[in-house]
């Protein structure tokens, strides 16, 4: 069984549809062949990175990028070699 690969454009289209809240996530997931939890994860990723889009200065963008890196490290700590 192969994993579906979605382009950033496809992911954005699906997430925008979910954000409109005109249809249930489960209905959108069925239409696109995506598990509902994947749509929720993409939605969370988009919303967490949105502040970088609106950062008005280079410094603000650097702070937002650093915050995102720290969050990624918390969620996915490096594996220790055994």
C-alpha positions in Angstrom: 0.0 0.0 0.0 1.6 3.3 -1.0 1.2 6.6 0.8 -0.5 9.4 -1.0 1.7 12.4 -1.6 0.0 15.8 -1.6 1.6 19.0 -3.0 1.6 22.1 -0.8 -1.1 23.5 -3.0 -3.3 20.5 -2.5 -2.8 20.6 1.2 -3.6 24.3 1.3 -6.8 23.8 -0.7 -8.0 21.0 1.7 -7.1 23.0 4.8 -8.9 26.1 3.5 -11.9 24.1 2.8 -11.8 22.7 6.4 -11.3 26.2 7.8 -14.5 27.4 6.1 -16.4 25.0 8.3 -19.1 24.6 5.7 -18.7 20.8 5.7 -17.6 18.2 8.2 -13.9 17.3 8.2 -14.9 13.6 7.7 -16.7 14.6 4.5 -13.7 16.5 3.2 -11.4 13.7 4.2 -13.5 11.2 2.3 -13.6 13.4 -0.8 -9.8 13.7 -0.9 -8.9 10.3 0.4 -7.2 11.7 3.5 -7.6 10.6 7.1 -9.4 13.3 9.1 -6.5 13.4 11.6 -4.2 14.4 8.8 -6.4 17.3 7.9 -6.4 18.4 11.5 -2.6 18.1 11.6 -2.2 20.2 8.4 -4.6 22.8 9.8 -2.6 23.0 13.0 0.6 23.4 11.1 -0.8 26.2 9.0 -2.2 28.1 11.9 1.0 27.7 13.9 3.1 29.1 11.0 0.7 31.9 10.1 2.5 34.4 12.4 5.6 34.3 10.2 3.5 35.5 7.3 2.4 38.6 9.2 5.8 39.3 10.8 6.6 42.9 9.8 10.3 42.9 10.2 13.2 40.6 9.7 13.7 40.4 13.5 10.1 39.4 14.0 10.4 36.7 11.3 13.6 35.4 13.0 11.8 35.2 16.4 8.9 33.4 14.8 11.2 30.9 13.0 13.1 30.3 16.3 9.8 29.7 18.1 8.8 27.3 15.4 12.1 25.4 15.7 11.8 25.2 19.4 8.3 23.8 19.1 9.4 21.2 16.6 12.2 20.1 18.9 9.7 19.7 21.8 7.4 17.7 19.6 10.1 15.6 17.9 13.1 15.3 20.3 16.3 13.9 18.8 16.7 10.1 19.2 19.6 9.0 21.3 22.1 6.6 19.8 22.3 3.3 21.7 
